[in-house]
Amino acid sequence: AEDAVNSQTFSQYIREVSEINQNVYPDDSTEAGKYLRLKQQYFFCSASLKDIMNRYKAKYGNDFSHFAEENTIQLNDTHPVVCIPELVRLFQLEGMSFDEAFEIVRKSVNYTNHTVLGEALEKWSIDLMRDVIPEIYAIIEKINEKEYCELKNMGVAEDKINGMRLIADGVVHMARLATYASVYVNGVA
């Protein structure tokens, strides 16, 4: 009976992976397209980060003090920005606190923006993120609060802070998240 359950679970896993990979960059003008696109972005980012972590652990074990020296994660536009909270999550699975994990992420990630057009700066609705990747959304909420506290402690005016919030107007602003959490930020035209 256990083999049948494992076989069924594995078969379902294969179907889900096939569905995710069937159509890269789906039409995201529909809710179904947005759902699939966010799922794809998370899947590819998570798989890549797990590979990076496995390679790092093969060299250093569970000592992550050299992670940022050994790895630079380049976010090329906003599509892979979900890597930021996912890497925090993976470090937390290794026993780190949120603050420890986020500090390593902040030393490991760079962001390149390719356009300043608003429609190209990816935003995800809070409801969609909560539905598709709830753990990741919860981490983004913590990062959002951390950003707010840092800006407030620096004496930045509340209206300026509101214009930089990662979560605002019912959406998560992925370019703002990338800008806040990256070592280097640049733009190309």
Secondary structure, DSSP 8 states (H G I E B T S, - for coil): -HHHHHHHHHHHHHHHHHHHHHSSS--TTSHHHHHHHHHHHHHHHHHHHHHHHHHHHHHHTT-GGGHHHH--EEEESSTTTTHHHHHHHHHHHTT--HHHHHHHHHHHEEEEE----GGGS-EEEHHHHHHH-HHHHHHHHHHHHHHHHHHHHTT--HHHHHTT-SEETTEEEHHHHHHHH-SEEEE--
